Amino acid sequence: MFHLPINEFTTGDGIAGMKYIPDESVDLLHTDPPYNISCGTKLFKDYRQNGKVNPTILSFDFGEWDYNFNPVEFLNASIRVLHPTGSWIIWTSEQLYGVYRQWAIDAGMHFKQTLIFRRVNPLPQFRKIGYRQATELMCWIAKKPIGKNNPNFIFGKQEDMINVFDGAICGGKERTAHPTQKPLSICQKIIKTHCRPGGIVLDCFSGSGTIALAAYSTGRNFIAIEQEEKWNKVAEKRIREYQVVKEEKTDKFEQMKF
């Protein structure tokens, strides 16, 4: 019996919360921890065509939660709860990518591949001092070697099994106020590949609940832990809205049968 509720949102520390999850009960740990990319504010000189120099202040501060994050602590804690057939799929930055890879080696886990989310609509580079950032990284680490009969690796068609996932930055009705929200469609595809139907997906940095919603909408269960209550309220609202839409579609289908 689970101490943390399934298909509900728990407010608290994600690492501490894992203590209340039974051994080897999670099929997929899919999460989006801090990236450690915050660096306060920077003053730039923006050169205009008219020759005038205008100083521009840009903020690179995403909040205290994005400073000095150490992935090793939560990774070590998660080994116990992950099923032997399970995997970690972790969103990360270029700055922390090597930490995850080295941890997998040191802990005796199996670093499988790098998965890449390619934004089809990356933000423009107005200042033209670098490339437009069109990619985000995910580390795929398996607890044990992945075999053909692994229930938590559901291989699809060859054309679908490419490690690059194209998608747009969240917008429209899907967009929440969360600063690091990931696209629902990408998380759904990952979960359908890396978690058996009816299995359990753990997100210990759940934010506005995208991964939880992706699990729930694809017939999986979720355990979601987020330290800020305001984001759990947003996540709960998203689940309720999905349930309403699903019920409406079911009612229309039932009506069509008569």
Secondary structure, 3 states (H helix, E strand, C coil): CCCCCCCCEEECCHHHHHHHCCCCCEEEEEECCCCCCCCCEEEEEEECCCCCEEEEEEECCCCHHHCCCCHHHHHHHHHCCEEEEEEEEEEECHHHHHHHHHHHHHCCCEEEEEEEEEECCCCCCCCCCCCCCCEEEEEEEECCCCCCCCCCCCCCCHHHCCCEEEECCCCHHHCCCCCCCCCHHHHHHHHHHHCCCCCEEEECCCCCCHHHHHHHHCCCEEEEEECCHHHHHHHHHHHHHHHHHHHHHHHHHHHHCC
